[in-house]
Amino acid sequence: RSYIALATKATHPIVLYDMIERFAQRPYGWPADEILILLARLLILQEIQLVTDGAPIPLDRVYENVTKSAKQRKITVLRRKTTDPAAIQKARNLGKQLFAVMGPDGEDALFAFLQKQLKGWQDNLGHYKTLADTGNYPGTDQIADGLSLTKALLACDESGKLIERFNERGK
């Protein structure tokens, strides 16, 4: 954890293979499998993220990627940016007010929950818009505002950004 934090602050890329080689030699002398177990713990705690070819590796595909040394040379270890727990709680409460359902506690689970709910709103507003465009129905401006808002929020592809924007728009 400390090595990853220091390398991230110094903006040095951390290649998985190089990290294993570093800690397998003196003065550490750890077995490669022990190093992978420590990385797996950090991965489960969502403190790090493994990336290959610019895309994060899903948890269900990690084992097959980290056990082969040829693939280890292509994997980089990134320290994950975490969102403030107070912001997560604020987004959960705001989500409860808007959707009448309390969102999950974790950052990634809350991100998926908010995306699902916002996509549902976007779909519903799209249906309402087609109906409102057929005549002089009230609410056309509100539907357009709602569609632009949900589109802006759904454009966030990172959990921290979505939670931050969701909280800002909820004021």
MDTraj code that builds the backbone (N, CA, C; nanometers):
import mdtraj as md
import numpy as np

residues = "ARG SER TYR ILE ALA LEU ALA THR LYS ALA THR HIS PRO ILE VAL LEU TYR ASP MET ILE GLU ARG PHE ALA GLN ARG PRO TYR GLY TRP PRO ALA ASP GLU ILE LEU ILE LEU LEU ALA ARG LEU LEU ILE LEU GLN GLU ILE GLN LEU VAL THR ASP GLY ALA PRO ILE PRO LEU ASP ARG VAL TYR GLU ASN VAL THR LYS SER ALA LYS GLN ARG LYS ILE THR VAL LEU ARG ARG LYS THR THR ASP PRO ALA ALA ILE GLN LYS ALA ARG ASN LEU GLY LYS GLN LEU PHE ALA VAL MET GLY PRO ASP GLY GLU ASP ALA LEU PHE ALA PHE LEU GLN LYS GLN LEU LYS GLY TRP GLN ASP ASN LEU GLY HIS TYR LYS THR LEU ALA ASP THR GLY ASN TYR PRO GLY THR ASP GLN ILE ALA ASP GLY LEU SER LEU THR LYS ALA LEU LEU ALA CYS ASP GLU SER GLY LYS LEU ILE GLU ARG PHE ASN GLU ARG GLY LYS".split()
xyz = np.array([
    [0.0831, -0.1191, 0.0000],
    [0.0000, 0.0000, 0.0000],
    [0.0876, 0.1256, 0.0000],
    [0.1900, 0.1239, 0.0813],
    [0.2784, 0.2400, 0.0886],
    [0.3539, 0.2606, -0.0419],
    [0.4013, 0.1513, -0.0996],
    [0.4736, 0.1615, -0.2270],
    [0.3842, 0.2189, -0.3358],
    [0.2611, 0.1737, -0.3412],
    [0.1667, 0.2222, -0.4418],
    [0.1362, 0.3701, -0.4184],
    [0.1188, 0.4090, -0.2920],
    [0.0913, 0.5493, -0.2608],
    [0.2091, 0.6382, -0.2998],
    [0.3310, 0.5945, -0.2695],
    [0.4484, 0.6756, -0.3024],
    [0.4697, 0.6850, -0.4534],
    [0.4527, 0.5738, -0.5226],
    [0.4707, 0.5748, -0.6679],
    [0.3641, 0.6605, -0.7356],
    [0.2430, 0.6597, -0.6819],
    [0.1363, 0.7417, -0.7381],
    [0.1655, 0.8895, -0.7177],
    [0.2135, 0.9254, -0.5988],
    [0.2479, 1.0654, -0.5728],
    [0.3616, 1.1127, -0.6622],
    [0.4542, 1.0217, -0.6938],
    [0.5668, 1.0568, -0.7803],
    [0.5323, 1.0402, -0.9276],
    [0.4096, 1.0028, -0.9570],
    [0.3573, 0.9795, -1.0922],
    [0.4393, 0.8779, -1.1711],
    [0.4858, 0.7745, -1.1015],
    [0.5540, 0.6629, -1.1672],
    [0.4514, 0.5540, -1.1962],
    [0.4461, 0.5057, -1.3203],
    [0.3538, 0.3950, -1.3484],
    [0.4023, 0.2680, -1.2797],
    [0.3098, 0.1906, -1.2274],
    [0.3429, 0.0676, -1.1570],
    [0.2987, -0.0494, -1.2440],
    [0.3957, -0.1187, -1.3025],
    [0.3660, -0.2375, -1.3814],
    [0.3668, -0.3562, -1.2857],
    [0.2675, -0.4407, -1.2962],
    [0.2510, -0.5524, -1.2034],
    [0.3750, -0.6414, -1.2017],
    [0.4280, -0.6749, -1.3164],
    [0.5441, -0.7630, -1.3242],
    [0.6637, -0.7017, -1.2521],
    [0.6877, -0.5730, -1.2733],
    [0.7996, -0.5046, -1.2079],
    [0.7808, -0.5002, -1.0565],
    [0.6584, -0.4828, -1.0133],
    [0.6307, -0.4799, -0.8699],
    [0.6586, -0.6160, -0.8060],
    [0.6183, -0.7211, -0.8738],
    [0.6435, -0.8563, -0.8221],
    [0.7937, -0.8829, -0.8171],
    [0.8656, -0.8434, -0.9213],
    [1.0111, -0.8623, -0.9239],
    [1.0784, -0.7830, -0.8120],
    [1.0300, -0.6632, -0.7874],
    [1.0899, -0.5784, -0.6831],
    [1.0772, -0.6421, -0.5457],
    [0.9596, -0.6915, -0.5126],
    [0.9379, -0.7454, -0.3789],
    [0.9786, -0.8919, -0.3661],
    [1.0127, -0.9569, -0.4771],
    [1.0606, -1.0944, -0.4710],
    [1.2104, -1.0998, -0.4419],
    [1.2800, -0.9875, -0.4605],
    [1.4243, -0.9840, -0.4374],
    [1.4542, -0.9327, -0.2973],
    [1.5819, -0.9292, -0.2649],
    [1.6245, -0.8775, -0.1361],
    [1.5913, -0.7310, -0.1250],
    [1.5617, -0.6775, -0.0164],
    [1.5581, -0.7319, 0.1180],
    [1.4259, -0.8000, 0.1536],
    [1.3287, -0.7958, 0.0615],
    [1.1970, -0.8503, 0.0938],
    [1.1950, -1.0023, 0.0794],
    [1.2181, -1.0530, -0.0396],
    [1.2212, -1.1962, -0.0639],
    [1.0869, -1.2647, -0.0509],
    [0.9796, -1.1935, -0.0830],
    [0.8471, -1.2522, -0.0718],
    [0.8192, -1.3410, -0.1927],
    [0.7458, -1.4499, -0.1733],
    [0.7038, -1.5311, -0.2888],
    [0.6051, -1.4519, -0.3755],
    [0.6068, -1.4772, -0.5049],
    [0.5208, -1.4040, -0.5983],
    [0.3736, -1.4203, -0.5640],
    [0.3362, -1.5392, -0.5189],
    [0.1952, -1.5616, -0.4847],
    [0.1522, -1.4779, -0.3645],
    [0.2422, -1.4585, -0.2687],
    [0.2099, -1.3738, -0.1533],
    [0.1868, -1.2291, -0.1958],
    [0.2668, -1.1839, -0.2895],
    [0.2515, -1.0475, -0.3403],
    [0.1163, -1.0337, -0.4101],
    [0.0798, -1.1348, -0.4882],
    [-0.0504, -1.1321, -0.5563],
    [-0.1658, -1.1357, -0.4563],
    [-0.1477, -1.2082, -0.3460],
    [-0.2522, -1.2128, -0.2429],
    [-0.2689, -1.0746, -0.1793],
    [-0.1568, -1.0078, -0.1511],
    [-0.1663, -0.8727, -0.0939],
    [-0.2347, -0.7772, -0.1908],
    [-0.2020, -0.7885, -0.3191],
    [-0.2675, -0.7039, -0.4190],
    [-0.4161, -0.7372, -0.4302],
    [-0.4495, -0.8656, -0.4178],
    [-0.5909, -0.9054, -0.4228],
    [-0.6685, -0.8447, -0.3062],
    [-0.6066, -0.8399, -0.1902],
    [-0.6726, -0.7782, -0.0740],
    [-0.6986, -0.6301, -0.0988],
    [-0.5978, -0.5615, -0.1527],
    [-0.6151, -0.4195, -0.1828],
    [-0.7207, -0.3990, -0.2914],
    [-0.7271, -0.4918, -0.3850],
    [-0.8258, -0.4839, -0.4925],
    [-0.9671, -0.5035, -0.4379],
    [-0.9839, -0.5984, -0.3487],
    [-1.1151, -0.6236, -0.2884],
    [-1.1574, -0.5067, -0.2002],
    [-1.0612, -0.4461, -0.1313],
    [-1.0921, -0.3291, -0.0487],
    [-1.1148, -0.2040, -0.1323],
    [-1.0995, -0.2170, -0.2643],
    [-1.1193, -0.1097, -0.3606],
    [-1.0228, 0.0072, -0.3380],
    [-0.8998, -0.0260, -0.2956],
    [-0.7972, 0.0756, -0.2805],
    [-0.7152, 0.0898, -0.4069],
    [-0.7105, -0.0167, -0.4886],
    [-0.6353, -0.0129, -0.6132],
    [-0.7240, -0.0620, -0.7264],
    [-0.6723, -0.0449, -0.8465],
    [-0.7416, -0.0900, -0.9661],
    [-0.6353, -0.1433, -1.0616],
    [-0.6628, -0.2573, -1.1232],
    [-0.5720, -0.3139, -1.2218],
    [-0.6226, -0.2770, -1.3607],
    [-0.5316, -0.2261, -1.4438],
    [-0.5694, -0.1760, -1.5755],
    [-0.4808, -0.2419, -1.6801],
    [-0.5415, -0.2858, -1.7891],
    [-0.4674, -0.3360, -1.9032],
    [-0.5245, -0.2728, -2.0293],
    [-0.4383, -0.2279, -2.1151],
    [-0.4776, -0.1620, -2.2401],
    [-0.5720, -0.0447, -2.2167],
    [-0.5535, 0.0262, -2.1065],
    [-0.6330, 0.1443, -2.0776],
    [-0.7707, 0.1169, -2.0191],
    [-0.8050, -0.0101, -1.9989],
    [-0.9369, -0.0446, -1.9448],
    [-0.9198, -0.1209, -1.8139],
    [-1.0022, -0.0898, -1.7146],
    [-0.9929, -0.1633, -1.5887],
    [-1.0319, -0.3097, -1.6079],
    [-0.9655, -0.3966, -1.5336],
    [-0.9944, -0.5393, -1.5405],
    [-1.1066, -0.5691, -1.4418],
    [-1.2170, -0.6311, -1.4879],
    [-1.3246, -0.6668, -1.3948],
    [-1.2766, -0.7720, -1.2952],
    [-1.3375, -0.7737, -1.1785],
    [-1.2952, -0.8658, -1.0733],
    [-1.3012, -1.0120, -1.1163],
    [-1.3989, -1.0475, -1.1967],
    [-1.4115, -1.1870, -1.2366],
    [-1.3069, -1.2286, -1.3399],
    [-1.2310, -1.1347, -1.3947],
    [-1.1274, -1.1652, -1.4945],
    [-0.9859, -1.1438, -1.4405],
    [-0.9733, -1.1030, -1.3150],
    [-0.8425, -1.0706, -1.2591],
    [-0.7533, -1.1943, -1.2500],
    [-0.8056, -1.3047, -1.2007],
    [-0.7237, -1.4237, -1.1772],
    [-0.6535, -1.4704, -1.3037],
    [-0.7259, -1.4800, -1.4119],
    [-0.6659, -1.5292, -1.5358],
    [-0.5623, -1.4321, -1.5921],
    [-0.5722, -1.3048, -1.5564],
    [-0.4759, -1.2063, -1.6056],
    [-0.3503, -1.1981, -1.5201],
    [-0.3626, -1.2115, -1.3894],
    [-0.2458, -1.1929, -1.3031],
    [-0.1640, -1.3202, -1.2846],
    [-0.2147, -1.4352, -1.3199],
    [-0.1405, -1.5584, -1.2979],
    [-0.0421, -1.5903, -1.4096],
    [-0.0495, -1.5228, -1.5206],
    [0.0421, -1.5463, -1.6325],
    [0.1390, -1.4286, -1.6421],
    [0.2689, -1.4614, -1.6410],
    [0.3690, -1.3540, -1.6394],
    [0.3678, -1.2705, -1.7670],
    [0.3269, -1.3281, -1.8789],
    [0.3190, -1.2502, -2.0028],
    [0.2135, -1.1411, -1.9910],
    [0.1022, -1.1711, -1.9265],
    [-0.0030, -1.0709, -1.9089],
    [0.0324, -0.9728, -1.7981],
    [0.1147, -1.0166, -1.7013],
    [0.1538, -0.9280, -1.5923],
    [0.2328, -0.8079, -1.6429],
    [0.3024, -0.8238, -1.7526],
    [0.3824, -0.7142, -1.8077],
    [0.2944, -0.6046, -1.8686],
    [0.1686, -0.6370, -1.8986],
    [0.0772, -0.5399, -1.9588],
    [-0.0165, -0.4754, -1.8574],
    [-0.0138, -0.5240, -1.7348],
    [-0.1057, -0.4755, -1.6319],
    [-0.0375, -0.3674, -1.5486],
    [-0.1071, -0.2563, -1.5317],
    [-0.0590, -0.1504, -1.4434],
    [-0.1496, -0.1415, -1.3216],
    [-0.0889, -0.1055, -1.2106],
    [-0.1604, -0.0912, -1.0842],
    [-0.1839, 0.0567, -1.0606],
    [-0.3097, 0.0928, -1.0408],
    [-0.3449, 0.2325, -1.0148],
    [-0.4095, 0.2438, -0.8780],
    [-0.3719, 0.3474, -0.8076],
    [-0.4389, 0.3762, -0.6812],
    [-0.5728, 0.4381, -0.7145],
    [-0.6748, 0.3874, -0.6535],
    [-0.8095, 0.4326, -0.6832],
    [-0.8434, 0.5603, -0.6096],
    [-0.9063, 0.6512, -0.6787],
    [-0.9544, 0.7731, -0.6146],
    [-1.0874, 0.7401, -0.5490],
    [-1.0951, 0.7653, -0.4215],
    [-1.2190, 0.7351, -0.3501],
    [-1.2937, 0.8641, -0.3199],
    [-1.4220, 0.8518, -0.3168],
    [-1.5085, 0.9656, -0.2876],
    [-1.5252, 0.9783, -0.1371],
    [-1.5415, 1.0996, -0.0925],
    [-1.5612, 1.1284, 0.0490],
    [-1.6857, 1.0553, 0.0996],
    [-1.6755, 0.9852, 0.2129],
    [-1.7924, 0.9138, 0.2662],
    [-1.9122, 1.0053, 0.2931],
    [-1.8864, 1.1301, 0.3289],
    [-1.9967, 1.2238, 0.3530],
    [-2.0705, 1.2535, 0.2222],
    [-1.9966, 1.2634, 0.1119],
    [-2.0597, 1.2879, -0.0191],
    [-2.1416, 1.1664, -0.0619],
    [-2.0917, 1.0473, -0.0323],
    [-2.1663, 0.9253, -0.0650],
    [-2.2970, 0.9213, 0.0141],
    [-2.2897, 0.9534, 0.1425],
    [-2.4102, 0.9530, 0.2258],
    [-2.5091, 1.0594, 0.1797],
    [-2.4586, 1.1747, 0.1405],
    [-2.5458, 1.2820, 0.0907],
    [-2.6153, 1.2376, -0.0378],
    [-2.5409, 1.1707, -0.1272],
    [-2.6002, 1.1211, -0.2515],
    [-2.7030, 1.0121, -0.2236],
    [-2.6779, 0.9282, -0.1253],
    [-2.7764, 0.8254, -0.0886],
    [-2.9066, 0.8890, -0.0393],
    [-2.8931, 0.9905, 0.0460],
    [-3.0126, 1.0580, 0.0987],
    [-3.0874, 1.1314, -0.0120],
    [-3.0145, 1.1961, -0.1009],
    [-3.0780, 1.2655, -0.2128],
    [-3.1468, 1.1650, -0.3054],
    [-3.0817, 1.0519, -0.3274],
    [-3.1421, 0.9465, -0.4083],
    [-3.2699, 0.8937, -0.3456],
    [-3.2708, 0.8852, -0.2127],
    [-3.3920, 0.8395, -0.1440],
    [-3.5055, 0.9392, -0.1628],
    [-3.4738, 1.0685, -0.1597],
    [-3.5760, 1.1707, -0.1805],
    [-3.6295, 1.1681, -0.3229],
    [-3.5405, 1.1470, -0.4194],
    [-3.5807, 1.1518, -0.5601],
    [-3.6476, 1.0234, -0.6086],
    [-3.5909, 0.9097, -0.5707],
    [-3.6360, 0.7829, -0.6264],
    [-3.7210, 0.7002, -0.5296],
    [-3.7367, 0.7465, -0.4057],
    [-3.8144, 0.6777, -0.3024],
    [-3.7556, 0.5417, -0.2660],
    [-3.6260, 0.5242, -0.2941],
    [-3.5548, 0.4015, -0.2593],
    [-3.4156, 0.4427, -0.2125],
    [-3.3733, 0.3863, -0.0988],
    [-3.2395, 0.4166, -0.0482],
    [-3.1371, 0.3388, -0.1294],
    [-3.0367, 0.4076, -0.1781],
    [-2.9315, 0.3438, -0.2566],
    [-2.8363, 0.2644, -0.1686],
    [-2.7552, 0.1781, -0.2298],
    [-2.6590, 0.0984, -0.1543],
    [-2.5496, 0.1844, -0.0910],
    [-2.4729, 0.1240, -0.0025],
    [-2.3755, 0.1972, 0.0771],
    [-2.2431, 0.2206, 0.0055],
    [-2.1946, 0.1275, -0.0738],
    [-2.0640, 0.1397, -0.1371],
    [-2.0642, 0.2359, -0.2547],
    [-1.9450, 0.2867, -0.2877],
    [-1.9325, 0.3855, -0.3953],
    [-1.9711, 0.3264, -0.5305],
    [-1.9170, 0.2095, -0.5635],
    [-1.9466, 0.1489, -0.6936],
    [-2.0925, 0.1052, -0.7038],
    [-2.1451, 0.0498, -0.5951],
    [-2.2849, 0.0067, -0.5959],
    [-2.3785, 0.1269, -0.6073],
    [-2.3447, 0.2362, -0.5397],
    [-2.4261, 0.3577, -0.5487],
    [-2.4184, 0.4171, -0.6890],
    [-2.3012, 0.4125, -0.7502],
    [-2.2834, 0.4594, -0.8880],
    [-2.3751, 0.3818, -0.9827],
    [-2.3748, 0.2493, -0.9711],
    [-2.4603, 0.1663, -1.0569],
    [-2.6082, 0.1944, -1.0301],
    [-2.6436, 0.2116, -0.9035],
    [-2.7819, 0.2413, -0.8664],
    [-2.8283, 0.3732, -0.9266],
    [-2.7460, 0.4777, -0.9125],
    [-2.7828, 0.6092, -0.9648],
    [-2.7935, 0.6068, -1.1171],
    [-2.7008, 0.5373, -1.1821],
    [-2.7080, 0.5271, -1.3283],
    [-2.8371, 0.4571, -1.3712],
    [-2.8726, 0.3504, -1.3034],
    [-2.9935, 0.2761, -1.3392],
    [-3.1176, 0.3634, -1.3215],
    [-3.1260, 0.4333, -1.2105],
    [-3.2423, 0.5181, -1.1833],
    [-3.2498, 0.6346, -1.2821],
    [-3.1356, 0.6953, -1.3104],
    [-3.1344, 0.8084, -1.4040],
    [-3.1679, 0.7637, -1.5461],
    [-3.1224, 0.6456, -1.5858],
    [-3.1582, 0.5938, -1.7180],
    [-3.3083, 0.5672, -1.7264],
    [-3.3660, 0.5188, -1.6170],
    [-3.5112, 0.4992, -1.6127],
    [-3.5848, 0.6307, -1.6304],
    [-3.5376, 0.7342, -1.5616],
    [-3.5984, 0.8662, -1.5772],
    [-3.5826, 0.9161, -1.7196],
    [-3.4644, 0.8968, -1.7765],
    [-3.4392, 0.9435, -1.9124],
    [-3.5315, 0.8731, -2.0117],
    [-3.5510, 0.7439, -1.9957],
    [-3.6414, 0.6695, -2.0838],
    [-3.7854, 0.7202, -2.0703],
    [-3.8288, 0.7380, -1.9466],
    [-3.9652, 0.7870, -1.9232],
    [-3.9845, 0.9274, -1.9806],
    [-3.8874, 1.0142, -1.9578],
    [-3.8989, 1.1499, -2.0105],
    [-3.8966, 1.1507, -2.1630],
    [-3.8220, 1.0601, -2.2234],
    [-3.8205, 1.0490, -2.3690],
    [-3.9576, 1.0112, -2.4230],
    [-4.0263, 0.9188, -2.3536],
    [-4.1623, 0.8812, -2.3947],
    [-4.2594, 0.9982, -2.3770],
    [-4.2444, 1.0713, -2.2653],
    [-4.3317, 1.1851, -2.2404],
    [-4.3076, 1.2951, -2.3438],
    [-4.1816, 1.3116, -2.3841],
    [-4.1481, 1.4152, -2.4814],
    [-4.2145, 1.3887, -2.6160],
    [-4.2153, 1.2638, -2.6602],
    [-4.2800, 1.2335, -2.7889],
    [-4.4292, 1.2630, -2.7822],
    [-4.4904, 1.2354, -2.6687],
    [-4.6324, 1.2656, -2.6519],
    [-4.6554, 1.4165, -2.6453],
    [-4.5689, 1.4876, -2.5722],
    [-4.5859, 1.6325, -2.5572],
    [-4.5604, 1.7058, -2.6885],
    [-4.4776, 1.6499, -2.7751],
    [-4.4475, 1.7146, -2.9032],
    [-4.5618, 1.7019, -3.0040],
    [-4.6587, 1.6173, -2.9775],
    [-4.7693, 1.5983, -3.0719],
    [-4.8748, 1.7074, -3.0623],
    [-4.8739, 1.7838, -2.9555],
    [-4.9757, 1.8891, -2.9409],
    [-4.9323, 1.9922, -2.8392],
    [-5.0267, 2.0702, -2.7974],
    [-5.0000, 2.1746, -2.6987],
    [-5.0238, 2.1200, -2.5589],
    [-4.9336, 2.0369, -2.5144],
    [-4.9445, 1.9792, -2.3809],
    [-4.8555, 2.0565, -2.2852],
    [-4.8943, 2.0665, -2.1592],
    [-4.8108, 2.1373, -2.0618],
    [-4.6892, 2.0525, -2.0234],
    [-4.5861, 2.1190, -1.9795],
    [-4.4694, 2.0493, -1.9284],
    [-4.3596, 2.0228, -2.0298],
    [-4.3705, 2.0754, -2.1497],
    [-4.2685, 2.0506, -2.2523],
    [-4.1325, 2.1050, -2.2083],
    [-4.1324, 2.2235, -2.1478],
    [-4.0064, 2.2829, -2.1023],
    [-3.9449, 2.2019, -1.9880],
    [-4.0291, 2.1541, -1.8958],
    [-3.9794, 2.0756, -1.7835],
    [-3.9233, 1.9415, -1.8312],
    [-3.9865, 1.8840, -1.9311],
    [-3.9377, 1.7574, -1.9870],
    [-3.8012, 1.7793, -2.0519],
    [-3.7875, 1.8873, -2.1272],
    [-3.6595, 1.9183, -2.1915],
    [-3.5503, 1.9430, -2.0872],
    [-3.5852, 2.0155, -1.9796],
    [-3.4883, 2.0389, -1.8720],
    [-3.4477, 1.9079, -1.8054],
    [-3.5441, 1.8223, -1.7804],
    [-3.5159, 1.6923, -1.7185],
    [-3.4278, 1.6052, -1.8064],
    [-3.4545, 1.6059, -1.9361],
    [-3.3722, 1.5276, -2.0287],
    [-3.2287, 1.5799, -2.0341],
    [-3.2122, 1.7114, -2.0360],
    [-3.0766, 1.7662, -2.0405],
    [-3.0017, 1.7372, -1.9099],
    [-3.0721, 1.7420, -1.7976],
    [-3.0096, 1.7141, -1.6685],
    [-2.9671, 1.5675, -1.6576],
    [-3.0568, 1.4762, -1.6946],
    [-3.0213, 1.3339, -1.6868],
    [-2.9100, 1.2997, -1.7854],
    [-2.9106, 1.3629, -1.9011],
    [-2.8047, 1.3387, -2.0007],
    [-2.6701, 1.3854, -1.9455],
    [-2.6680, 1.5013, -1.8808],
    [-2.5434, 1.5533, -1.8237],
    [-2.4922, 1.4637, -1.7122],
    [-2.5826, 1.4141, -1.6291],
    [-2.5400, 1.3270, -1.5198],
    [-2.4933, 1.1913, -1.5708],
    [-2.5611, 1.1380, -1.6710],
    [-2.5226, 1.0078, -1.7251],
    [-2.3946, 1.0151, -1.8078],
    [-2.3523, 1.1349, -1.8458],
    [-2.2272, 1.1495, -1.9208],
    [-2.1052, 1.1238, -1.8323],
    [-2.1231, 1.1259, -1.7016],
    [-2.0133, 1.0985, -1.6079],
    [-1.9857, 0.9489, -1.6081],
    [-1.8635, 0.9112, -1.6449],
    [-1.8309, 0.7700, -1.6503],
    [-1.7531, 0.7224, -1.5278],
    [-1.7234, 0.8115, -1.4355],
    [-1.6554, 0.7752, -1.3123],
    [-1.7506, 0.7958, -1.1957],
    [-1.7417, 0.7068, -1.0981],
    [-1.8347, 0.7129, -0.9858],
    [-1.8199, 0.8418, -0.9063],
    [-1.6966, 0.8851, -0.8822],
    [-1.6756, 1.0065, -0.8041],
    [-1.7347, 1.1297, -0.8697],
    [-1.7191, 1.1391, -1.0024],
    [-1.7733, 1.2546, -1.0746],
    [-1.9257, 1.2542, -1.0720],
    [-1.9853, 1.1366, -1.0921],
    [-2.1310, 1.1296, -1.0918],
    [-2.1867, 1.1668, -0.9553],
    [-2.1279, 1.1149, -0.8495],
    [-2.1760, 1.1446, -0.7149],
    [-2.1602, 1.2931, -0.6843],
    [-2.0479, 1.3505, -0.7243],
    [-2.0245, 1.4932, -0.7015],
    [-2.1273, 1.5789, -0.7768],
    [-2.1479, 1.5496, -0.9050],
    [-2.2452, 1.6276, -0.9848],
    [-2.3874, 1.6049, -0.9371],
    [-2.4172, 1.4842, -0.8959],
    [-2.5507, 1.4514, -0.8452],
    [-2.5792, 1.5351, -0.7208],
    [-2.4804, 1.5462, -0.6315],
    [-2.4978, 1.6267, -0.5108],
    [-2.5091, 1.7751, -0.5449],
    [-2.4297, 1.8237, -0.6428],
    [-2.4367, 1.9647, -0.6811],
    [-2.5733, 2.0004, -0.7394],
    [-2.6259, 1.9135, -0.8235],
    [-2.7548, 1.9413, -0.8883],
    [-2.8710, 1.9269, -0.7920],
    [-2.8485, 1.8590, -0.6818],
    [-2.9577, 1.8374, -0.5856],
    [-2.9809, 1.9525, -0.4922],
    [-2.8978, 2.0548, -0.4993],
    [-2.9127, 2.1696, -0.4081],
    [-3.0344, 2.2508, -0.4406],
])
top = md.Topology()
chain = top.add_chain()
for i, resn in enumerate(residues, 1):
    res = top.add_residue(resn, chain, resSeq=i)
    for name in ("N", "CA", "C"):
        top.add_atom(name, md.element.get_by_symbol(name[0]), res)
traj = md.Trajectory(xyz[None], top)
